[in-house]
């Protein structure tokens, strides 16, 4: 039979193990408490408002790291790369295990172009065809499944002062 002190010790050990496991699990996917998330909306081809939870990459460090070393991305999630100015952008898939689509978005919040990006293929670069202020990475075929294409409007929903 377990006494009160043994029970408390068990609870302490369980709690410590839980915290350690939680920390390891989060670091496995490169997500920390400092990561910023926001809901955006995209107006699709049927004029429906499609909601997407995005992780914000708005510093040199977060933009450089992107979705590297992650093995999955939730279905209605993505990463939004925010830049200080509009310019031709170029992405690649170094250390990125998830098949992705990338949409380049201009200063007027319109999707300029969408590319499929092959996991771990560093031989190919994916440049924007026109200047872009933002880039949005999502799971492969997410845009297609949600009837989103070039010309679709993005609503940033106050994610960064817009």
VEXDREN-2710 file (C-alpha; in Angstrom, 1 decimal):
% VEXDREN-2710
k/r/px/py/pz
1/UNK/0.0/0.0/0.0
2/UNK/1.3/3.5/-0.9
3/UNK/1.6/6.0/2.0
4/UNK/1.0/9.8/1.6
5/UNK/4.8/10.6/1.3
6/UNK/5.3/7.9/-1.3
7/UNK/2.3/9.2/-3.2
8/UNK/3.7/12.7/-3.2
9/UNK/7.1/11.5/-4.4
10/UNK/5.4/9.6/-7.2
11/UNK/3.5/12.7/-8.3
12/UNK/6.7/14.8/-8.2
13/UNK/8.6/12.3/-10.3
14/UNK/5.6/12.0/-12.7
15/UNK/5.4/15.8/-13.0
16/UNK/9.2/16.2/-13.6
17/UNK/9.1/13.5/-16.3
18/UNK/6.1/15.2/-17.9
19/UNK/8.0/18.5/-18.0
20/UNK/11.1/16.9/-19.5
21/UNK/9.1/14.9/-22.1
22/UNK/7.1/18.0/-23.0
23/UNK/10.4/20.0/-23.5
24/UNK/11.9/17.3/-25.6
25/UNK/8.8/16.9/-27.7
26/UNK/8.6/20.6/-28.4
27/UNK/12.2/21.0/-29.3
28/UNK/11.9/18.0/-31.6
29/UNK/9.7/20.1/-33.8
30/UNK/11.7/23.3/-33.4
31/UNK/8.8/25.0/-31.6
32/UNK/9.6/27.1/-28.5
33/UNK/7.6/29.3/-26.2
34/UNK/8.9/32.4/-28.2
35/UNK/7.3/31.3/-31.5
36/UNK/4.5/33.6/-32.5
37/UNK/1.2/32.4/-34.1
38/UNK/-1.7/34.1/-35.7
39/UNK/-4.8/33.3/-37.7
40/UNK/-5.0/34.7/-41.2
41/UNK/-7.8/34.3/-43.8
42/UNK/-7.6/33.8/-47.6
43/UNK/-10.5/34.6/-49.9
44/UNK/-10.7/31.6/-52.2
45/UNK/-12.0/31.2/-55.8
46/UNK/-15.6/30.7/-54.5
47/UNK/-15.3/33.9/-52.3
48/UNK/-15.1/31.8/-49.1
49/UNK/-12.9/33.0/-46.2
50/UNK/-10.5/30.1/-45.5
51/UNK/-8.8/30.3/-42.0
52/UNK/-5.2/29.3/-41.6
53/UNK/-3.1/29.2/-38.4
54/UNK/0.4/30.6/-39.2
55/UNK/3.6/30.7/-37.3
56/UNK/5.2/34.0/-37.9
57/UNK/8.8/34.3/-39.2
58/UNK/9.7/37.9/-39.1
59/UNK/13.3/38.0/-38.0
60/UNK/16.5/36.9/-39.9
61/UNK/16.8/34.0/-37.6
62/UNK/13.2/32.7/-37.9
63/UNK/13.2/33.3/-41.6
64/UNK/16.5/31.4/-42.1
65/UNK/15.3/28.5/-40.0
66/UNK/11.8/28.3/-41.5
67/UNK/10.3/24.8/-41.3
68/UNK/13.7/23.1/-41.2
69/UNK/14.1/19.8/-39.2
70/UNK/10.3/19.4/-38.8
71/UNK/8.6/16.2/-39.8
72/UNK/5.0/17.4/-39.9
73/UNK/2.8/20.4/-40.2
74/UNK/-0.8/20.4/-39.0
75/UNK/-3.4/20.3/-41.8
76/UNK/-4.6/23.9/-41.5
77/UNK/-1.3/25.4/-40.4
78/UNK/1.6/27.1/-42.1
79/UNK/4.4/29.5/-41.8
80/UNK/4.2/33.2/-42.8
81/UNK/7.5/34.9/-43.7
82/UNK/7.3/38.7/-43.3
83/UNK/9.9/40.9/-44.9
84/UNK/10.6/44.6/-44.5
85/UNK/10.2/45.4/-48.2
86/UNK/8.8/44.1/-51.4
87/UNK/11.4/42.3/-53.5
88/UNK/12.0/39.1/-55.6
89/UNK/12.2/36.3/-53.0
90/UNK/13.8/32.9/-53.3
91/UNK/13.3/29.8/-51.1
92/UNK/14.8/26.3/-51.1
93/UNK/14.2/23.1/-49.1
94/UNK/17.5/22.5/-47.2
95/UNK/16.8/20.2/-44.2
96/UNK/13.0/20.5/-44.8
97/UNK/11.3/17.1/-44.7
98/UNK/7.7/18.2/-45.4
99/UNK/6.4/18.5/-48.9
100/UNK/5.3/22.1/-49.2
101/UNK/3.6/24.7/-51.4
102/UNK/4.8/28.3/-51.1
103/UNK/2.7/31.3/-52.1
104/UNK/4.4/34.7/-52.7
105/UNK/2.2/37.6/-51.6
106/UNK/2.6/41.2/-52.7
107/UNK/2.3/44.5/-50.8
108/UNK/-1.4/44.6/-51.7
109/UNK/-1.9/41.2/-50.0
110/UNK/-2.6/39.3/-53.2
111/UNK/-1.0/35.9/-54.0
112/UNK/1.4/36.5/-57.0
113/UNK/2.4/32.8/-57.5
114/UNK/2.4/29.4/-55.9
115/UNK/5.1/26.7/-56.2
116/UNK/5.4/23.1/-55.1
117/UNK/8.6/22.5/-53.2
118/UNK/10.1/19.0/-53.0
119/UNK/11.4/17.9/-49.6
120/UNK/15.2/17.9/-49.0
121/UNK/15.9/18.9/-52.7
122/UNK/18.6/21.6/-52.5
123/UNK/19.2/21.5/-56.2
124/UNK/16.2/23.6/-56.9
125/UNK/15.5/27.2/-55.9
126/UNK/11.9/28.6/-55.9
127/UNK/12.0/32.3/-56.8
128/UNK/9.0/34.6/-56.9
129/UNK/8.0/35.7/-60.4
130/UNK/7.1/39.2/-59.1
131/UNK/8.2/41.2/-56.0
132/UNK/6.8/39.8/-52.8
133/UNK/6.5/41.2/-49.3
134/UNK/5.4/37.9/-47.8
135/UNK/5.8/34.2/-48.4
136/UNK/3.4/31.6/-47.0
137/UNK/4.4/27.9/-46.7
138/UNK/1.7/25.2/-46.2
139/UNK/1.4/21.5/-46.7
140/UNK/1.5/20.3/-50.3
141/UNK/-1.9/20.7/-52.1
142/UNK/-3.4/22.7/-49.2
143/UNK/-4.0/25.6/-51.7
144/UNK/-5.6/23.3/-54.2
145/UNK/-7.8/21.6/-51.6
146/UNK/-9.1/25.0/-50.5
147/UNK/-9.6/26.4/-54.0
148/UNK/-6.9/29.1/-53.5
149/UNK/-4.9/30.3/-56.5
150/UNK/-2.9/33.2/-57.8
151/UNK/-4.9/36.4/-57.4
152/UNK/-6.5/35.3/-54.1
153/UNK/-6.6/38.0/-51.4
154/UNK/-4.9/37.4/-48.0
155/UNK/-6.3/39.0/-44.8
156/UNK/-3.6/39.2/-42.2
157/UNK/-6.2/39.8/-39.4
158/UNK/-3.9/42.1/-37.3
159/UNK/-1.1/39.6/-37.2
160/UNK/1.6/42.3/-37.5
161/UNK/-0.2/45.7/-37.5
162/UNK/-2.1/45.1/-40.7
END
